[in-house]
Amino acid sequence: MKNCEICGSEKMKYLFTKEGFDHQQCCVCGLIRIYPQPTDAELDVFYDNPLYAVWGGDVETMKSATFMNILSKLPQDFKIAPPPNFWI
Ligand SMILES: [Zn+2]
């Protein structure tokens, strides 16, 4: 299992499965993530809905828009520590 992308903790707990994707929560910082991450092919099927066309359409654009939306909600002074062994 991959460590938490935010705090680097190894302590993750299973929360639930939705639409075939397992959701986990970090026991240290509370991050909720889908794990394992969906493949681009799986995301392509998910984002094929016309509701998402206004966001740009392709998976790469959708990933970027989603990530920027999440980042914009973080407090301005929020700091992300690199995971252990990040610089190796
Ligand atoms: Zn964490």
PDB file of the backbone (N, CA, C, O) and the ligand in Angstrom, with CONECT records:
HET     ZN  A 101       1
ATOM      1  N   MET A   1       0.843  -1.189   0.000  1.00  0.00           N
ATOM      2  CA  MET A   1       0.000   0.000   0.000  1.00  0.00           C
ATOM      3  C   MET A   1       0.882   1.244   0.000  1.00  0.00           C
ATOM      4  O   MET A   1       1.929   1.276   0.646  1.00  0.00           O
ATOM      5  N   LYS A   2       0.455   2.241  -0.715  1.00  0.00           N
ATOM      6  CA  LYS A   2       1.193   3.490  -0.816  1.00  0.00           C
ATOM      7  C   LYS A   2       0.894   4.375   0.401  1.00  0.00           C
ATOM      8  O   LYS A   2      -0.240   4.425   0.877  1.00  0.00           O
ATOM      9  N   ASN A   3       1.921   5.069   0.898  1.00  0.00           N
ATOM     10  CA  ASN A   3       1.738   5.976   2.039  1.00  0.00           C
ATOM     11  C   ASN A   3       0.844   7.154   1.659  1.00  0.00           C
ATOM     12  O   ASN A   3       0.625   7.431   0.479  1.00  0.00           O
ATOM     13  N   CYS A   4       0.338   7.832   2.670  1.00  0.00           N
ATOM     14  CA  CYS A   4      -0.514   9.006   2.472  1.00  0.00           C
ATOM     15  C   CYS A   4       0.243  10.049   1.639  1.00  0.00           C
ATOM     16  O   CYS A   4       1.405  10.353   1.908  1.00  0.00           O
ATOM     17  N   GLU A   5      -0.434  10.582   0.632  1.00  0.00           N
ATOM     18  CA  GLU A   5       0.170  11.578  -0.246  1.00  0.00           C
ATOM     19  C   GLU A   5       0.371  12.925   0.458  1.00  0.00           C
ATOM     20  O   GLU A   5       1.164  13.745  -0.003  1.00  0.00           O
ATOM     21  N   ILE A   6      -0.332  13.162   1.560  1.00  0.00           N
ATOM     22  CA  ILE A   6      -0.221  14.443   2.260  1.00  0.00           C
ATOM     23  C   ILE A   6       0.810  14.392   3.381  1.00  0.00           C
ATOM     24  O   ILE A   6       1.723  15.217   3.414  1.00  0.00           O
ATOM     25  N   CYS A   7       0.680  13.430   4.307  1.00  0.00           N
ATOM     26  CA  CYS A   7       1.558  13.431   5.491  1.00  0.00           C
ATOM     27  C   CYS A   7       2.585  12.297   5.483  1.00  0.00           C
ATOM     28  O   CYS A   7       3.487  12.288   6.322  1.00  0.00           O
ATOM     29  N   GLY A   8       2.472  11.349   4.563  1.00  0.00           N
ATOM     30  CA  GLY A   8       3.431  10.255   4.472  1.00  0.00           C
ATOM     31  C   GLY A   8       3.150   9.092   5.396  1.00  0.00           C
ATOM     32  O   GLY A   8       3.915   8.128   5.417  1.00  0.00           O
ATOM     33  N   SER A   9       2.067   9.153   6.166  1.00  0.00           N
ATOM     34  CA  SER A   9       1.752   8.071   7.105  1.00  0.00           C
ATOM     35  C   SER A   9       1.455   6.754   6.379  1.00  0.00           C
ATOM     36  O   SER A   9       0.946   6.739   5.258  1.00  0.00           O
ATOM     37  N   GLU A  10       1.787   5.665   7.047  1.00  0.00           N
ATOM     38  CA  GLU A  10       1.458   4.332   6.529  1.00  0.00           C
ATOM     39  C   GLU A  10       0.098   3.869   7.041  1.00  0.00           C
ATOM     40  O   GLU A  10      -0.433   2.856   6.586  1.00  0.00           O
ATOM     41  N   LYS A  11      -0.467   4.622   7.997  1.00  0.00           N
ATOM     42  CA  LYS A  11      -1.709   4.192   8.651  1.00  0.00           C
ATOM     43  C   LYS A  11      -2.932   4.684   7.882  1.00  0.00           C
ATOM     44  O   LYS A  11      -3.359   5.828   8.040  1.00  0.00           O
ATOM     45  N   MET A  12      -3.487   3.806   7.047  1.00  0.00           N
ATOM     46  CA  MET A  12      -4.688   4.097   6.282  1.00  0.00           C
ATOM     47  C   MET A  12      -5.757   3.093   6.686  1.00  0.00           C
ATOM     48  O   MET A  12      -5.450   1.932   6.956  1.00  0.00           O
ATOM     49  N   LYS A  13      -7.014   3.533   6.729  1.00  0.00           N
ATOM     50  CA  LYS A  13      -8.093   2.601   7.040  1.00  0.00           C
ATOM     51  C   LYS A  13      -9.132   2.614   5.922  1.00  0.00           C
ATOM     52  O   LYS A  13      -9.403   3.646   5.310  1.00  0.00           O
ATOM     53  N   TYR A  14      -9.703   1.439   5.677  1.00  0.00           N
ATOM     54  CA  TYR A  14     -10.742   1.294   4.665  1.00  0.00           C
ATOM     55  C   TYR A  14     -12.013   1.991   5.140  1.00  0.00           C
ATOM     56  O   TYR A  14     -12.411   1.827   6.293  1.00  0.00           O
ATOM     57  N   LEU A  15     -12.659   2.772   4.259  1.00  0.00           N
ATOM     58  CA  LEU A  15     -13.915   3.438   4.601  1.00  0.00           C
ATOM     59  C   LEU A  15     -15.114   2.764   3.936  1.00  0.00           C
ATOM     60  O   LEU A  15     -16.030   2.300   4.615  1.00  0.00           O
ATOM     61  N   PHE A  16     -15.099   2.714   2.595  1.00  0.00           N
ATOM     62  CA  PHE A  16     -16.228   2.141   1.858  1.00  0.00           C
ATOM     63  C   PHE A  16     -15.831   1.940   0.401  1.00  0.00           C
ATOM     64  O   PHE A  16     -14.785   2.413  -0.045  1.00  0.00           O
ATOM     65  N   THR A  17     -16.681   1.233  -0.328  1.00  0.00           N
ATOM     66  CA  THR A  17     -16.495   1.047  -1.761  1.00  0.00           C
ATOM     67  C   THR A  17     -17.677   1.689  -2.471  1.00  0.00           C
ATOM     68  O   THR A  17     -18.830   1.417  -2.139  1.00  0.00           O
ATOM     69  N   LYS A  18     -17.385   2.545  -3.455  1.00  0.00           N
ATOM     70  CA  LYS A  18     -18.438   3.198  -4.228  1.00  0.00           C
ATOM     71  C   LYS A  18     -18.113   3.053  -5.700  1.00  0.00           C
ATOM     72  O   LYS A  18     -17.011   3.381  -6.140  1.00  0.00           O
ATOM     73  N   GLU A  19     -19.080   2.560  -6.458  1.00  0.00           N
ATOM     74  CA  GLU A  19     -18.926   2.359  -7.900  1.00  0.00           C
ATOM     75  C   GLU A  19     -17.662   1.563  -8.217  1.00  0.00           C
ATOM     76  O   GLU A  19     -16.994   1.812  -9.220  1.00  0.00           O
ATOM     77  N   GLY A  20     -17.344   0.599  -7.345  1.00  0.00           N
ATOM     78  CA  GLY A  20     -16.211  -0.287  -7.589  1.00  0.00           C
ATOM     79  C   GLY A  20     -14.877   0.247  -7.110  1.00  0.00           C
ATOM     80  O   GLY A  20     -13.856  -0.420  -7.277  1.00  0.00           O
ATOM     81  N   PHE A  21     -14.856   1.427  -6.522  1.00  0.00           N
ATOM     82  CA  PHE A  21     -13.593   2.020  -6.064  1.00  0.00           C
ATOM     83  C   PHE A  21     -13.554   2.069  -4.541  1.00  0.00           C
ATOM     84  O   PHE A  21     -14.468   2.586  -3.900  1.00  0.00           O
ATOM     85  N   ASP A  22     -12.461   1.512  -3.963  1.00  0.00           N
ATOM     86  CA  ASP A  22     -12.272   1.526  -2.515  1.00  0.00           C
ATOM     87  C   ASP A  22     -11.811   2.914  -2.060  1.00  0.00           C
ATOM     88  O   ASP A  22     -10.938   3.524  -2.676  1.00  0.00           O
ATOM     89  N   HIS A  23     -12.413   3.400  -0.973  1.00  0.00           N
ATOM     90  CA  HIS A  23     -12.043   4.676  -0.381  1.00  0.00           C
ATOM     91  C   HIS A  23     -11.368   4.418   0.960  1.00  0.00           C
ATOM     92  O   HIS A  23     -11.847   3.625   1.771  1.00  0.00           O
ATOM     93  N   GLN A  24     -10.243   5.103   1.178  1.00  0.00           N
ATOM     94  CA  GLN A  24      -9.477   4.960   2.407  1.00  0.00           C
ATOM     95  C   GLN A  24      -9.317   6.331   3.060  1.00  0.00           C
ATOM     96  O   GLN A  24      -9.407   7.369   2.405  1.00  0.00           O
ATOM     97  N   GLN A  25      -9.076   6.303   4.379  1.00  0.00           N
ATOM     98  CA  GLN A  25      -8.795   7.542   5.096  1.00  0.00           C
ATOM     99  C   GLN A  25      -7.496   7.408   5.867  1.00  0.00           C
ATOM    100  O   GLN A  25      -7.236   6.383   6.496  1.00  0.00           O
ATOM    101  N   CYS A  26      -6.687   8.448   5.814  1.00  0.00           N
ATOM    102  CA  CYS A  26      -5.446   8.483   6.572  1.00  0.00           C
ATOM    103  C   CYS A  26      -5.786   8.676   8.053  1.00  0.00           C
ATOM    104  O   CYS A  26      -6.562   9.562   8.410  1.00  0.00           O
ATOM    105  N   CYS A  27      -5.199   7.842   8.901  1.00  0.00           N
ATOM    106  CA  CYS A  27      -5.457   7.916  10.344  1.00  0.00           C
ATOM    107  C   CYS A  27      -4.741   9.094  10.999  1.00  0.00           C
ATOM    108  O   CYS A  27      -5.018   9.412  12.155  1.00  0.00           O
ATOM    109  N   VAL A  28      -3.836   9.742  10.292  1.00  0.00           N
ATOM    110  CA  VAL A  28      -3.076  10.854  10.871  1.00  0.00           C
ATOM    111  C   VAL A  28      -3.659  12.209  10.428  1.00  0.00           C
ATOM    112  O   VAL A  28      -3.985  13.041  11.275  1.00  0.00           O
ATOM    113  N   CYS A  29      -3.791  12.434   9.127  1.00  0.00           N
ATOM    114  CA  CYS A  29      -4.224  13.765   8.660  1.00  0.00           C
ATOM    115  C   CYS A  29      -5.668  13.795   8.176  1.00  0.00           C
ATOM    116  O   CYS A  29      -6.223  14.873   7.966  1.00  0.00           O
ATOM    117  N   GLY A  30      -6.286  12.626   7.995  1.00  0.00           N
ATOM    118  CA  GLY A  30      -7.691  12.588   7.603  1.00  0.00           C
ATOM    119  C   GLY A  30      -7.942  12.596   6.109  1.00  0.00           C
ATOM    120  O   GLY A  30      -9.100  12.571   5.690  1.00  0.00           O
ATOM    121  N   LEU A  31      -6.895  12.630   5.284  1.00  0.00           N
ATOM    122  CA  LEU A  31      -7.081  12.588   3.834  1.00  0.00           C
ATOM    123  C   LEU A  31      -7.935  11.384   3.455  1.00  0.00           C
ATOM    124  O   LEU A  31      -7.709  10.279   3.949  1.00  0.00           O
ATOM    125  N   ILE A  32      -8.908  11.594   2.587  1.00  0.00           N
ATOM    126  CA  ILE A  32      -9.692  10.490   2.038  1.00  0.00           C
ATOM    127  C   ILE A  32      -9.293  10.358   0.577  1.00  0.00           C
ATOM    128  O   ILE A  32      -9.273  11.336  -0.172  1.00  0.00           O
ATOM    129  N   ARG A  33      -8.974   9.118   0.185  1.00  0.00           N
ATOM    130  CA  ARG A  33      -8.536   8.891  -1.190  1.00  0.00           C
ATOM    131  C   ARG A  33      -9.151   7.614  -1.726  1.00  0.00           C
ATOM    132  O   ARG A  33      -9.605   6.752  -0.973  1.00  0.00           O
ATOM    133  N   ILE A  34      -9.153   7.515  -3.049  1.00  0.00           N
ATOM    134  CA  ILE A  34      -9.508   6.270  -3.714  1.00  0.00           C
ATOM    135  C   ILE A  34      -8.201   5.512  -3.897  1.00  0.00           C
ATOM    136  O   ILE A  34      -7.218   6.051  -4.406  1.00  0.00           O
ATOM    137  N   TYR A  35      -8.209   4.245  -3.471  1.00  0.00           N
ATOM    138  CA  TYR A  35      -6.988   3.449  -3.597  1.00  0.00           C
ATOM    139  C   TYR A  35      -7.331   2.007  -3.920  1.00  0.00           C
ATOM    140  O   TYR A  35      -8.154   1.405  -3.230  1.00  0.00           O
ATOM    141  N   PRO A  36      -6.722   1.436  -4.956  1.00  0.00           N
ATOM    142  CA  PRO A  36      -5.768   2.095  -5.843  1.00  0.00           C
ATOM    143  C   PRO A  36      -6.450   3.130  -6.730  1.00  0.00           C
ATOM    144  O   PRO A  36      -7.660   3.073  -6.950  1.00  0.00           O
ATOM    145  N   GLN A  37      -5.661   4.076  -7.235  1.00  0.00           N
ATOM    146  CA  GLN A  37      -6.191   5.116  -8.095  1.00  0.00           C
ATOM    147  C   GLN A  37      -6.747   4.504  -9.375  1.00  0.00           C
ATOM    148  O   GLN A  37      -6.179   3.552  -9.910  1.00  0.00           O
ATOM    149  N   PRO A  38      -7.858   5.050  -9.864  1.00  0.00           N
ATOM    150  CA  PRO A  38      -8.399   4.549 -11.128  1.00  0.00           C
ATOM    151  C   PRO A  38      -7.405   4.810 -12.272  1.00  0.00           C
ATOM    152  O   PRO A  38      -6.660   5.790 -12.258  1.00  0.00           O
ATOM    153  N   THR A  39      -7.417   3.927 -13.236  1.00  0.00           N
ATOM    154  CA  THR A  39      -6.561   4.121 -14.409  1.00  0.00           C
ATOM    155  C   THR A  39      -7.161   5.206 -15.288  1.00  0.00           C
ATOM    156  O   THR A  39      -8.323   5.577 -15.122  1.00  0.00           O
ATOM    157  N   ASP A  40      -6.366   5.715 -16.226  1.00  0.00           N
ATOM    158  CA  ASP A  40      -6.888   6.712 -17.167  1.00  0.00           C
ATOM    159  C   ASP A  40      -8.054   6.134 -17.964  1.00  0.00           C
ATOM    160  O   ASP A  40      -9.004   6.851 -18.280  1.00  0.00           O
ATOM    161  N   ALA A  41      -7.990   4.837 -18.294  1.00  0.00           N
ATOM    162  CA  ALA A  41      -9.080   4.205 -19.043  1.00  0.00           C
ATOM    163  C   ALA A  41     -10.368   4.190 -18.204  1.00  0.00           C
ATOM    164  O   ALA A  41     -11.457   4.422 -18.728  1.00  0.00           O
ATOM    165  N   GLU A  42     -10.231   3.913 -16.888  1.00  0.00           N
ATOM    166  CA  GLU A  42     -11.405   3.922 -16.004  1.00  0.00           C
ATOM    167  C   GLU A  42     -11.962   5.339 -15.860  1.00  0.00           C
ATOM    168  O   GLU A  42     -13.177   5.538 -15.855  1.00  0.00           O
ATOM    169  N   LEU A  43     -11.063   6.323 -15.743  1.00  0.00           N
ATOM    170  CA  LEU A  43     -11.510   7.710 -15.635  1.00  0.00           C
ATOM    171  C   LEU A  43     -12.172   8.176 -16.923  1.00  0.00           C
ATOM    172  O   LEU A  43     -13.138   8.939 -16.902  1.00  0.00           O
ATOM    173  N   ASP A  44     -11.639   7.707 -18.038  1.00  0.00           N
ATOM    174  CA  ASP A  44     -12.198   8.085 -19.333  1.00  0.00           C
ATOM    175  C   ASP A  44     -13.665   7.662 -19.419  1.00  0.00           C
ATOM    176  O   ASP A  44     -14.504   8.408 -19.923  1.00  0.00           O
ATOM    177  N   VAL A  45     -13.966   6.461 -18.923  1.00  0.00           N
ATOM    178  CA  VAL A  45     -15.348   5.976 -18.918  1.00  0.00           C
ATOM    179  C   VAL A  45     -16.192   6.841 -17.978  1.00  0.00           C
ATOM    180  O   VAL A  45     -17.308   7.233 -18.319  1.00  0.00           O
ATOM    181  N   PHE A  46     -15.655   7.129 -16.806  1.00  0.00           N
ATOM    182  CA  PHE A  46     -16.374   7.927 -15.802  1.00  0.00           C
ATOM    183  C   PHE A  46     -16.670   9.333 -16.326  1.00  0.00           C
ATOM    184  O   PHE A  46     -17.782   9.836 -16.164  1.00  0.00           O
ATOM    185  N   TYR A  47     -15.679   9.966 -16.951  1.00  0.00           N
ATOM    186  CA  TYR A  47     -15.832  11.354 -17.405  1.00  0.00           C
ATOM    187  C   TYR A  47     -16.450  11.461 -18.789  1.00  0.00           C
ATOM    188  O   TYR A  47     -16.535  12.556 -19.345  1.00  0.00           O
ATOM    189  N   ASP A  48     -16.879  10.352 -19.347  1.00  0.00           N
ATOM    190  CA  ASP A  48     -17.521  10.380 -20.654  1.00  0.00           C
ATOM    191  C   ASP A  48     -18.923  10.992 -20.568  1.00  0.00           C
ATOM    192  O   ASP A  48     -19.560  11.222 -21.596  1.00  0.00           O
ATOM    193  N   ASN A  49     -19.395  11.252 -19.373  1.00  0.00           N
ATOM    194  CA  ASN A  49     -20.704  11.860 -19.152  1.00  0.00           C
ATOM    195  C   ASN A  49     -20.693  13.301 -19.696  1.00  0.00           C
ATOM    196  O   ASN A  49     -19.753  14.046 -19.421  1.00  0.00           O
ATOM    197  N   PRO A  50     -21.718  13.705 -20.460  1.00  0.00           N
ATOM    198  CA  PRO A  50     -21.752  15.066 -21.028  1.00  0.00           C
ATOM    199  C   PRO A  50     -21.691  16.173 -19.979  1.00  0.00           C
ATOM    200  O   PRO A  50     -21.339  17.306 -20.304  1.00  0.00           O
ATOM    201  N   LEU A  51     -22.026  15.867 -18.733  1.00  0.00           N
ATOM    202  CA  LEU A  51     -21.953  16.883 -17.682  1.00  0.00           C
ATOM    203  C   LEU A  51     -20.529  17.412 -17.509  1.00  0.00           C
ATOM    204  O   LEU A  51     -20.335  18.552 -17.087  1.00  0.00           O
ATOM    205  N   TYR A  52     -19.534  16.584 -17.836  1.00  0.00           N
ATOM    206  CA  TYR A  52     -18.142  16.967 -17.636  1.00  0.00           C
ATOM    207  C   TYR A  52     -17.534  17.665 -18.848  1.00  0.00           C
ATOM    208  O   TYR A  52     -16.403  18.145 -18.771  1.00  0.00           O
ATOM    209  N   ALA A  53     -18.257  17.732 -19.964  1.00  0.00           N
ATOM    210  CA  ALA A  53     -17.710  18.337 -21.182  1.00  0.00           C
ATOM    211  C   ALA A  53     -17.314  19.794 -20.945  1.00  0.00           C
ATOM    212  O   ALA A  53     -16.343  20.277 -21.526  1.00  0.00           O
ATOM    213  N   VAL A  54     -18.057  20.484 -20.101  1.00  0.00           N
ATOM    214  CA  VAL A  54     -17.765  21.890 -19.837  1.00  0.00           C
ATOM    215  C   VAL A  54     -16.408  22.082 -19.148  1.00  0.00           C
ATOM    216  O   VAL A  54     -15.832  23.168 -19.204  1.00  0.00           O
ATOM    217  N   TRP A  55     -15.902  21.035 -18.504  1.00  0.00           N
ATOM    218  CA  TRP A  55     -14.613  21.097 -17.816  1.00  0.00           C
ATOM    219  C   TRP A  55     -13.439  20.867 -18.761  1.00  0.00           C
ATOM    220  O   TRP A  55     -12.291  21.075 -18.368  1.00  0.00           O
ATOM    221  N   GLY A  56     -13.690  20.458 -19.952  1.00  0.00           N
ATOM    222  CA  GLY A  56     -12.604  20.290 -20.906  1.00  0.00           C
ATOM    223  C   GLY A  56     -12.616  18.972 -21.643  1.00  0.00           C
ATOM    224  O   GLY A  56     -12.044  18.878 -22.729  1.00  0.00           O
ATOM    225  N   GLY A  57     -13.240  17.959 -21.097  1.00  0.00           N
ATOM    226  CA  GLY A  57     -13.427  16.724 -21.849  1.00  0.00           C
ATOM    227  C   GLY A  57     -12.403  15.639 -21.621  1.00  0.00           C
ATOM    228  O   GLY A  57     -12.785  14.551 -21.193  1.00  0.00           O
ATOM    229  N   ASP A  58     -11.107  15.863 -21.883  1.00  0.00           N
ATOM    230  CA  ASP A  58     -10.148  14.762 -21.792  1.00  0.00           C
ATOM    231  C   ASP A  58      -9.712  14.530 -20.347  1.00  0.00           C
ATOM    232  O   ASP A  58      -9.828  15.418 -19.502  1.00  0.00           O
ATOM    233  N   VAL A  59      -9.209  13.326 -20.074  1.00  0.00           N
ATOM    234  CA  VAL A  59      -8.862  12.912 -18.714  1.00  0.00           C
ATOM    235  C   VAL A  59      -7.803  13.829 -18.101  1.00  0.00           C
ATOM    236  O   VAL A  59      -7.922  14.213 -16.938  1.00  0.00           O
ATOM    237  N   GLU A  60      -6.785  14.179 -18.858  1.00  0.00           N
ATOM    238  CA  GLU A  60      -5.712  15.014 -18.321  1.00  0.00           C
ATOM    239  C   GLU A  60      -6.253  16.374 -17.861  1.00  0.00           C
ATOM    240  O   GLU A  60      -5.881  16.863 -16.794  1.00  0.00           O
ATOM    241  N   THR A  61      -7.117  16.973 -18.656  1.00  0.00           N
ATOM    242  CA  THR A  61      -7.711  18.264 -18.293  1.00  0.00           C
ATOM    243  C   THR A  61      -8.593  18.110 -17.060  1.00  0.00           C
ATOM    244  O   THR A  61      -8.591  18.969 -16.178  1.00  0.00           O
ATOM    245  N   MET A  62      -9.346  17.013 -17.001  1.00  0.00           N
ATOM    246  CA  MET A  62     -10.216  16.769 -15.853  1.00  0.00           C
ATOM    247  C   MET A  62      -9.407  16.576 -14.576  1.00  0.00           C
ATOM    248  O   MET A  62      -9.760  17.110 -13.525  1.00  0.00           O
ATOM    249  N   LYS A  63      -8.311  15.805 -14.672  1.00  0.00           N
ATOM    250  CA  LYS A  63      -7.455  15.598 -13.495  1.00  0.00           C
ATOM    251  C   LYS A  63      -6.903  16.926 -13.002  1.00  0.00           C
ATOM    252  O   LYS A  63      -6.915  17.201 -11.803  1.00  0.00           O
ATOM    253  N   SER A  64      -6.424  17.740 -13.915  1.00  0.00           N
ATOM    254  CA  SER A  64      -5.849  19.028 -13.552  1.00  0.00           C
ATOM    255  C   SER A  64      -6.902  19.939 -12.926  1.00  0.00           C
ATOM    256  O   SER A  64      -6.638  20.578 -11.908  1.00  0.00           O
ATOM    257  N   ALA A  65      -8.090  20.005 -13.522  1.00  0.00           N
ATOM    258  CA  ALA A  65      -9.156  20.861 -12.999  1.00  0.00           C
ATOM    259  C   ALA A  65      -9.589  20.393 -11.612  1.00  0.00           C
ATOM    260  O   ALA A  65      -9.819  21.212 -10.723  1.00  0.00           O
ATOM    261  N   THR A  66      -9.699  19.085 -11.428  1.00  0.00           N
ATOM    262  CA  THR A  66     -10.101  18.545 -10.129  1.00  0.00           C
ATOM    263  C   THR A  66      -9.055  18.857  -9.074  1.00  0.00           C
ATOM    264  O   THR A  66      -9.394  19.282  -7.969  1.00  0.00           O
ATOM    265  N   PHE A  67      -7.778  18.649  -9.406  1.00  0.00           N
ATOM    266  CA  PHE A  67      -6.699  18.902  -8.455  1.00  0.00           C
ATOM    267  C   PHE A  67      -6.631  20.382  -8.075  1.00  0.00           C
ATOM    268  O   PHE A  67      -6.468  20.716  -6.901  1.00  0.00           O
ATOM    269  N   MET A  68      -6.753  21.263  -9.061  1.00  0.00           N
ATOM    270  CA  MET A  68      -6.702  22.699  -8.775  1.00  0.00           C
ATOM    271  C   MET A  68      -7.896  23.118  -7.913  1.00  0.00           C
ATOM    272  O   MET A  68      -7.767  23.997  -7.060  1.00  0.00           O
ATOM    273  N   ASN A  69      -9.050  22.496  -8.132  1.00  0.00           N
ATOM    274  CA  ASN A  69     -10.231  22.788  -7.323  1.00  0.00           C
ATOM    275  C   ASN A  69      -9.979  22.399  -5.872  1.00  0.00           C
ATOM    276  O   ASN A  69     -10.331  23.144  -4.957  1.00  0.00           O
ATOM    277  N   ILE A  70      -9.375  21.242  -5.659  1.00  0.00           N
ATOM    278  CA  ILE A  70      -9.066  20.784  -4.294  1.00  0.00           C
ATOM    279  C   ILE A  70      -8.029  21.702  -3.656  1.00  0.00           C
ATOM    280  O   ILE A  70      -8.180  22.098  -2.500  1.00  0.00           O
ATOM    281  N   LEU A  71      -6.986  22.041  -4.393  1.00  0.00           N
ATOM    282  CA  LEU A  71      -5.942  22.923  -3.848  1.00  0.00           C
ATOM    283  C   LEU A  71      -6.509  24.282  -3.451  1.00  0.00           C
ATOM    284  O   LEU A  71      -6.084  24.864  -2.453  1.00  0.00           O
ATOM    285  N   SER A  72      -7.457  24.784  -4.219  1.00  0.00           N
ATOM    286  CA  SER A  72      -8.013  26.111  -3.929  1.00  0.00           C
ATOM    287  C   SER A  72      -8.786  26.126  -2.619  1.00  0.00           C
ATOM    288  O   SER A  72      -9.010  27.195  -2.052  1.00  0.00           O
ATOM    289  N   LYS A  73      -9.197  24.961  -2.127  1.00  0.00           N
ATOM    290  CA  LYS A  73      -9.960  24.877  -0.883  1.00  0.00           C
ATOM    291  C   LYS A  73      -9.080  24.740   0.354  1.00  0.00           C
ATOM    292  O   LYS A  73      -9.565  24.851   1.480  1.00  0.00           O
ATOM    293  N   LEU A  74      -7.783  24.498   0.144  1.00  0.00           N
ATOM    294  CA  LEU A  74      -6.876  24.375   1.285  1.00  0.00           C
ATOM    295  C   LEU A  74      -6.593  25.750   1.882  1.00  0.00           C
ATOM    296  O   LEU A  74      -6.574  26.744   1.156  1.00  0.00           O
ATOM    297  N   PRO A  75      -6.374  25.818   3.185  1.00  0.00           N
ATOM    298  CA  PRO A  75      -5.999  27.101   3.787  1.00  0.00           C
ATOM    299  C   PRO A  75      -4.712  27.627   3.162  1.00  0.00           C
ATOM    300  O   PRO A  75      -3.848  26.845   2.765  1.00  0.00           O
ATOM    301  N   GLN A  76      -4.582  28.954   3.073  1.00  0.00           N
ATOM    302  CA  GLN A  76      -3.423  29.564   2.431  1.00  0.00           C
ATOM    303  C   GLN A  76      -2.107  29.151   3.093  1.00  0.00           C
ATOM    304  O   GLN A  76      -1.078  29.078   2.420  1.00  0.00           O
ATOM    305  N   ASP A  77      -2.127  28.878   4.407  1.00  0.00           N
ATOM    306  CA  ASP A  77      -0.896  28.539   5.111  1.00  0.00           C
ATOM    307  C   ASP A  77      -0.675  27.029   5.211  1.00  0.00           C
ATOM    308  O   ASP A  77       0.205  26.587   5.949  1.00  0.00           O
ATOM    309  N   PHE A  78      -1.460  26.232   4.482  1.00  0.00           N
ATOM    310  CA  PHE A  78      -1.317  24.783   4.510  1.00  0.00           C
ATOM    311  C   PHE A  78       0.017  24.385   3.881  1.00  0.00           C
ATOM    312  O   PHE A  78       0.370  24.852   2.798  1.00  0.00           O
ATOM    313  N   LYS A  79       0.742  23.526   4.568  1.00  0.00           N
ATOM    314  CA  LYS A  79       2.035  23.078   4.067  1.00  0.00           C
ATOM    315  C   LYS A  79       2.004  21.567   3.842  1.00  0.00           C
ATOM    316  O   LYS A  79       1.473  20.817   4.660  1.00  0.00           O
ATOM    317  N   ILE A  80       2.568  21.143   2.744  1.00  0.00           N
ATOM    318  CA  ILE A  80       2.632  19.719   2.423  1.00  0.00           C
ATOM    319  C   ILE A  80       4.060  19.260   2.647  1.00  0.00           C
ATOM    320  O   ILE A  80       4.998  19.798   2.058  1.00  0.00           O
ATOM    321  N   ALA A  81       4.217  18.256   3.507  1.00  0.00           N
ATOM    322  CA  ALA A  81       5.539  17.674   3.743  1.00  0.00           C
ATOM    323  C   ALA A  81       5.776  16.572   2.728  1.00  0.00           C
ATOM    324  O   ALA A  81       4.882  15.763   2.479  1.00  0.00           O
ATOM    325  N   PRO A  82       6.955  16.523   2.142  1.00  0.00           N
ATOM    326  CA  PRO A  82       7.238  15.433   1.206  1.00  0.00           C
ATOM    327  C   PRO A  82       7.211  14.092   1.938  1.00  0.00           C
ATOM    328  O   PRO A  82       7.631  14.016   3.093  1.00  0.00           O
ATOM    329  N   PRO A  83       6.729  13.043   1.292  1.00  0.00           N
ATOM    330  CA  PRO A  83       6.692  11.734   1.935  1.00  0.00           C
ATOM    331  C   PRO A  83       8.104  11.234   2.228  1.00  0.00           C
ATOM    332  O   PRO A  83       9.067  11.699   1.618  1.00  0.00           O
ATOM    333  N   PRO A  84       8.232  10.276   3.173  1.00  0.00           N
ATOM    334  CA  PRO A  84       9.564   9.739   3.480  1.00  0.00           C
ATOM    335  C   PRO A  84      10.244   9.223   2.209  1.00  0.00           C
ATOM    336  O   PRO A  84       9.588   8.661   1.333  1.00  0.00           O
ATOM    337  N   ASN A  85      11.526   9.412   2.117  1.00  0.00           N
ATOM    338  CA  ASN A  85      12.339   8.974   0.992  1.00  0.00           C
ATOM    339  C   ASN A  85      12.015   9.702  -0.320  1.00  0.00           C
ATOM    340  O   ASN A  85      12.379   9.234  -1.400  1.00  0.00           O
ATOM    341  N   PHE A  86      11.324  10.857  -0.220  1.00  0.00           N
ATOM    342  CA  PHE A  86      10.938  11.603  -1.421  1.00  0.00           C
ATOM    343  C   PHE A  86      12.144  12.050  -2.235  1.00  0.00           C
ATOM    344  O   PHE A  86      12.105  12.050  -3.466  1.00  0.00           O
ATOM    345  N   TRP A  87      13.221  12.433  -1.540  1.00  0.00           N
ATOM    346  CA  TRP A  87      14.367  13.021  -2.232  1.00  0.00           C
ATOM    347  C   TRP A  87      15.409  11.990  -2.640  1.00  0.00           C
ATOM    348  O   TRP A  87      16.444  12.357  -3.197  1.00  0.00           O
ATOM    349  N   ILE A  88      15.162  10.708  -2.375  1.00  0.00           N
ATOM    350  CA  ILE A  88      16.147   9.681  -2.733  1.00  0.00           C
ATOM    351  C   ILE A  88      16.062   9.371  -4.210  1.00  0.00           C
ATOM    352  O   ILE A  88      16.810   8.531  -4.709  1.00  0.00           O
TER     353      ILE A  88
HETATM  354 ZN    ZN A 101      -2.103  11.624   5.950  1.00  0.00          ZN2+
END
